[in-house]
Amino acid sequence: MINLRYHIVSLVAVFLALALGIVMGSTVIDRAIVDGLRNRVDAVNRRANGIDSDNKTLRGQLDTMRNFADQARDQLVKGRLKGTPTLVVTVQGVDRKPVEAVRQALATAEATPAGTLLLTNKFRLDNDNDVRALASAVNGNALAGADAVRRQALQRLANVLEGVTAETSLLPALAAAGFVGYEPPSPAATTTTLGLTSFPVAGLRVVLVSGAGAEVGDDRLGVPLAQAMVGPGSSANARLVAAESGQDTPGGRAVFVGLLRADGSLAAKVSTIDNLESPIGQAAAVLALDDLDVPRTGQFGVGPGAQRLLPSVEP
């Protein structure tokens, strides 16, 4: 017969078992879990420290390669364009640091500097007044619309830069209307005094720089100008190299020259560079300009559609 004493003993046994379980769970079992987690944290810390060490080593190697590329650029391009008149054309808003770097590379190549021509954001033709102003500067018809007037202006600009026409008044007219700006070469860089009325310049070669930051879309300015310079009606030998700087992020490179590379009618006629921010890209621009004598073109850089880092040495 089950009595009260039995019930008391049973309840005491249950509570003792529960207490024992709690004690074991809070000591032995938890300690094992904590020790395991601590070991995993220690392993992660060791791995992170190893990665930091590897990253420091890689950064050191990268700095060394950058220094090598910077120094090798000058050796690669030295004297390659001696006496060749070269103009840099860029679009307002484009990062000027790579533009200045390529100008320095051209100086090392002993090119005869023809200055820097800036295409301003007024080429957007955001209003009727700008359309009429551009039409007046190029003797066009404002009633034809913004796109038609812009194309006409770019074609006439291309003709002047290539020397197809001897029209010396076009660039001054565009400058007076606010569509272009011009930085002449420094007196220390050339013995020839150049200005907007100096164009066309015989034998001129052009580096066209657009892409990220351009305040006029490449489809409306950079690409149409390139098409005008290498398309039908242009001189027999194209005198243009198209370039841009970029970033190694999705969609951060070849935003301008990618449009030229994708155009089958242009890809074989114009050399492109997609990494003008690097000494390698600056060297490629100079060597590609030099190759216009062959003539030979190619797509250079590290972005979509690039074939090589530098032009080949094949004759």
N, C-alpha and C positions, 0 to 999 in steps of 0.2 A: 504494500500500500504506500502510495506517494504521500509524504507528509510535508509540512512547512519547511523543516530543516533541509529536505532534498531540494526544494525550490530555491532556498537561499544559497545553498552550495552551488547549484547550477548557474544562478545569476552571477555569483562571485567568479566562477570559472569563465563565463562569457566576458565579463568586464576585464578580467586578467588577460585573456587572450587578445581582446581589443587593445588594451594598453600596451601589451607586448608588441603587437603589430604596428602601433603608432610609433613606439620607440625605435623599432627596427627600420621602419620607413623613413624616420627623420634622421637616422644616423647612418646605418650601413648602406641602405639603398641610395639615399640622397648623396652620400659621399661618393659613391661609385659614379653617379651621374655627373656630379660636379667635377670629379677627377677627369672623367671622359671629356667633358666640355672644355676644361682647362687645357688638356692635351691638344684638343683641336684648335683652340685659340693660339696656343704656342706654335703649332704647326703653321697656321695662317700667318702669324707674325714672322716666322722664319722665312716663309715664302715671299712675303711682302718685302722683307729686308733684302732678300736675294734679287727680287725684281728691281728694287731701287738701285742696287749696285749695278745690275745689268744696264739699267737706263742711264746711269751716270757714265758708264763705259761707252754706250752707244752715242750719247750726246757729245762726248769727247771726240769720238770718231767722226760724227757728223760735222762738228766744228772744223776738224782737220780737213775733211773733204770740201767744205765750203771755202776754206782758205785756199785749198789747192785749186778749186774751180775759179776762184777770183783771180788768183795769180796766173793760172794757165790761160785764162781768157786773153790777157794782154799778149802773151806769147803766141797764141793762135792767130790773133787778128792783126798783129803789128805789121803795118805797111801794106796790108792786103788791098786797101782802096786808095792808094796814094794818088792824089790829084783828081779823084773822082768826086764831082759835086753831088752832095747828098742832102736831101731835105727830110726833116721829120714832120709828119702831119699827124696831129692828134685831135681828139674831140674833147670839148669842155666837160669836166667832171672826172675824166680818167686820172688815175693816180699818177702824179708827176714824177715820183721817185724812179720808177723804171724808165720813164722817158729820159730823165737826166742821165741815168746809167747807160742807156744805149747811145746817147750823145757822147758820153765819155769814151765808149767803145769805138765809136766812129772816129773820134779824135785820135785814139791809139792806132787805128787803122790808117791814119793819115789821109782820111777823106777830106775833100775841100768842103767845109760846112756851108750849107745854104740857109741855115737858120731853122726855125720851128714855126710851122703854120698851125694855128689853132682854129678849129671850126667851132663856132659858138652855139649855144643852145637856142639862138634865134632861128636856126635852121629847122626847129620844130614847126615853125609857121603856125603858131597857135591862134593867130587872129588875121583879119583881112589886111590890116596895116602892114604886117610883116610880109604877107604874100605880095602886096603891091610894091613894097620896098625891094624885095628880092627880084621881082619881075623887072623893076626899073633898072636895077644894077646889071642885069644880064640881057636887057632889051627883050624881055619875054612878055607874054600875055597873061596878065593876072587873072583874066576870066577863065583861063584853062584850068584853074584850080591849084591848090597847094602842091599836090604830088607832082603834077606835070611841071610846074615852075621849078620845084626843087630838082627834079631830074635834069631839066635843061641846064640849071646852074651847075650841077655836078659834072655834066658832060663837058661844059665849056671850061670848067676848072681843070678837068682831066686833060683836055686838049692843050691848055697852057702849060701844065706841068710836064707833059710829054713833049712839048715843042711842036705839036701838030699845027698850032696856030701861033702867030707872032703877036698876039693881042696883049699889049703891055698894060692896058687900062682896066682889065677885069679885076685883078686882085685889089688895086686901090679902091675901085668902086664897091667891092664887097666889104672891104674894111671900113669905108666911110659909112656904109649902111649898117655896120655892126655885126656882120655875119662871119668875119674872120678877124683874127689878131695875128700879129707877126712878131717874132723875136729874132732879130738879126744875129748872126754869129758875133761873138766878141771880137774887138779889133785884134786881140792877141792871137785869135784862132785863124785868121785869114788876112791876107794883104788886099783882098778884094772887098770893096764896100758894096754890100747888098742891101736892097730894100724891096718893097712890094713892086716897084716899077722895073726891077731887074729881071723879072720872070717874063717869058720863058728863059731858062738857063740851059745852054747846050749840054747834052749828055747827062742831064739830071737824073738821079735815082732817088726813089722815095720809099721811106719806111712809114707805113700807115698804122697808127696805134689807136685801137679803140677797145671795146669790151666793157668789163665791169666798171660801173660808175658813169659811163657815158650818158650825158644828159639829153642826147638825141638817140633814139633807138638805132641799133646797127642795121636793121632792115630798112631804115629810112635814110641813113647817111653813110655809114662805113661800107656796107655791102654795095650799094649803088655806085659809090665812088670807085671802088675796086672794079666793079663790072665795067664802068666807063673807061678805066685805064687799061684793061686787058681784053675788052670785048671787041666786037666788030667796029672798025673805024679807028682803032687805036694804032699806035706805031707798030712796026713789024716785030720788034723785040720789046716785050714788056719790061718796064723799069720799076716795078713795084714789088715790095715785100710787105706782107700784112702781119701784124703782131699784136699780142695782148699779154698782159700779166694775169695770173689767176691764183686760185687757192685749191688745195687738194681736198675738196669737199664735194659731195654730190652736186653736180651742176655748177661747180665753181670754176671750171676751166673750159676753154674753147667755146665760150659763148658767142664770140665774134668770128674767129677764124673757123669755128665749126660750121658756120653757115657757108663759108667759102668752100670748105672741104666737101660739103654735101652737094655742092653744085657741080655736076659733071663738066659743065662748060668752062668752069673757072679753075677747078682743082689742078688741071694739068698746065695752067698758064701762070699761076702765082704761087710763090712760096709762102708758107705760113709758119708762125712760131707761136706757141701757146704758153710759154713760160718765160716771158720777157723780164720777170722779176728776178730771175737767177742769172749768174754770170754765164751759165751754159746757154741760156736763151739769148742773151746779148751777143755771145760769140756766134750763135747760129744765125742771128740777123745779119751780122757783118759778112759771114761766109756766104749766106744766101744772096746778098747783094753782089758779092764778088762773082758768084756763079751765073749772074745774069749775062756775063760775057760769053758763056759757053754756047747757047743758053741752056740752063738746067734749073729745074724747080723741084721742090719737095715739101713735105709736111713734117715739121720738126717740133719736138717737145715731149710732153709726158701725158697729154690729154687724149680724148677720143679722136681717132683718125691720124694720130702722129705716126710717122714711119720710122724716124730715127731721132736721136738727140741732136746730131750735127750733120751737115751735108757731107757726102762721101768725098774721098780724095780721088775718085776715078776721073780720068780725063774726059 
